[in-house]
Each structure stands twice: as structure tokens, then as C-alpha cells.
Amino acid sequence: MSETLSNPLQLPCGATIPNRFCKAAMTECIADVRNYATEGHARLYEVWGAGGAGLLLTGNVQIARSHLEHPGNVVIDGRPSDEAMAALSAFAAAGKSGGSKIYMQISHAGRQTPASVNASPLAPSAIPLTLPGSAFGEPVAMTGEQVKDVIARFANTSKIAQETGFDGVQLHAAHGYLISQFLSPKSNRREDEWGGSLENRARLLVESVRAIRAVTGPSFPISVKLNSADFQSGGFTHEDCLGVVDMLNAEGVDLLEITGGNYEQPKMANVEGLEPVFEEEVRESTRAREAYFIGYAKSARERANMPIMATGGFRTLGAMEAAIQDGEADMIGMARPLCVEPDLPNRLLSGDVSIAPDWENRLSLGPTKWLGKNSPINLIKTLNGWGVQGWFNLQLIRMSEGQAPDTGIGVFKAFTTYQKLTTEAAKAYKADLETA
């Protein structure tokens, strides 16, 4: 048995996580047309809850139905109906049925809202995504009152999470979603109190944490998911990250997950975007390691008062244990491997296995050299990256339907199948809005 990973983790608020494994957040895309949680959520999280991870993080639950990451997201927009509250309670209870804790990840997609959901999404500034095609609309700069409304929505969603039995919340401030957009000077060109200096760019995050704490109380865990960097020239840097860590120390945040990237530079999926990666010197310390962001996590942990979770790339038990033992992280986040082997934490903890499946490398074309924005090789690489993501999404959808994962699905088929499901979900979403 791995004593290192079996040890409970006590959070600053007094709550305890049973062990050092976390099922990291992955979008499920299985909400119904009203964006309510479904029996599929309960079925899926009961499977993961029995798998041995001390903490389960949900996929991003959105705070505004007009700003989804995917039409199949769960949404808490105002006070849910009795039916929606019951579905959320069943969702939370399923996740906890095997002894795990379950935190609701809460988010607002901002300019990363698909055009099929909102052709004019709100954002810090009217700066569109630099991605080919027309999948995303032209963003509209938010007013100060709209920013304050987002803060109130984060607080409301957190209170609903608490009422329906979730053990905590994770505020999504990474991967290019709305809070991340405010943090980055590349996407935030505001000249008011919400833009300019790092203190101003972080104000939405800090004020949201304060609002959540005010309605949930001192003993309810609040986690934050934060980019180590955006890996874009002119974007959110690791120095910025450390500055935000200092601010979150002052707010009494209970757990900090370190990740990186966004839709334009999707390093969180170990994929390079259609522009050169802007890397900082600290990244060099991670090149020989399997974990994508462990060097950044260690740097953050040296500044943080709260425990640090590192997510992305961990595949061997030895590297996971070393990260904890060497003081680089306090928790290990795993995502994609649990779409294929949902009981992997139990097997790693017991010593039955020492290596997680590396499905990304089995499925993908592998790393490619930067050959310019319009190079066919780079476009194929990006398509392959989204295809791999679709492959994993299809596996968790299968588990939500009570089926076993199907590792025989090809990447191209996964891409086209998932795109079809997404298109159908968008049409159903639009139809429901029109009849509501």
C-alpha cells in the first residue's frame, strides 16, 4: 500500500480529504435540455466514487445559462426548481457513496462560450479568440454591474451546492474561462477597477471568493483552479500566478489546483495551439518529468498557505509519490486515465498496479514541431488533440449510460461522433430556450 498517497489531507477550514488522489474536473456534457443534472451524473459519479479517489471534482457547473462551455453543462441560474435541486442532491450523494468527498466546480465561460449558445458572449474586453473558423462569437465588454452580477452568481451557485450536499466548491479561474480572461492582460484591456494592474485583474477572483465565503461559512471548503501561466506572449505569466497565490493566501482559500493553458494554447491537454508556445524558465525543470505542471506547482507551494494540487500527465506511482514526498504538491489530480479505468486510484493505492494507462500517446500523433500557423501539420495536430479529447468524453458518456469504456473507438470516429453529439445538444438547447 502507498502510505504517502493514502494519508488524509486536512484543509485550512478543518475539512479532511481521505487520501491524496483527486478525480480532476472533466466536462461531462450529459445534462438534459434544461441543463439539469441527470441520472447519468449519479451513475457516473457512483462509479468514480467507488474508484478510490479521496476527492471528486465535477465538470464545470455554469452560473449562467447564456454562457456555457458546452450545451450539455449543468447550470445553476438563480434558484433551481425542486426537481433540479433533487437531481443535484442525487448527484452529490452518488459521488459520496463510496467514501469520497465531492466538490462542485463552478464556472462562467465568458468569450469561450460557443457561438451556438451565444453569438455575443460577455468578456472583460471585446477581444475575440484567435482560432480558425466561427465556433465562437464576437465578445462584448462587460459593464461594471455585469461583473458584480457574476460575483453574486458564483455565491448563489456555491450556496446551492452546499444545500444539495456537495462537500465544497472549486472556483474555475483557469483554462481561458471568464475569471482567467480577467486575469490575463492579453484578454483584459480594461481601464477601470477590473483591469490594468494584477490587483485589478484579480479583483473578480478575489471578490468571488469573499462572496462565496460569506454565504457558505468558514467551514465549507473553497478551492481555486489557477493557471500557472497561459503560455502566450503578453498573457498571464507565472510571476502573475505567484502574485495571485499571495492574494488567495489572504482570503483563506483551502485548496489550490495548478494547471495551465486555454483554448488558444491548450497546454492543459498537452496540446500546442496554432501559435508558438511562450514558456518561462521554470518550465525547464519539468521537461524530464511526466507531470506537465509539477515545476510550477512546486513554485506555487513555496508561496502558498493552502495545500497544492498538481494535475496533468501523472502516470507512474513513483512520480506521484515523489511529488508528495519532495514537497512539490499535496494532492495528485488525475483525469483522463479515469475515463478508461475508473478504479485506478484503488489499484494504485493497494499496489496492484504502478503505472496508469497512457492513452494520449497511444491515440495521438505525438508532439510535432512548430512549423507556422498555417502549416497542415499543425492543423492536423490541433485536430488530433480535439479528437483525443472527444475520445475521452465518449468514454465517460458510456459510463454514465451504464456501459463499459470502449477503447477500440478510433480518434477520427471519436471526433466526428462527439461533434455530432455537440451539434445535437446545441439544437436541443436552442429549441428549449425558444419554448421556455
Disulfide bonds with the S-S distance in Angstrom:
none
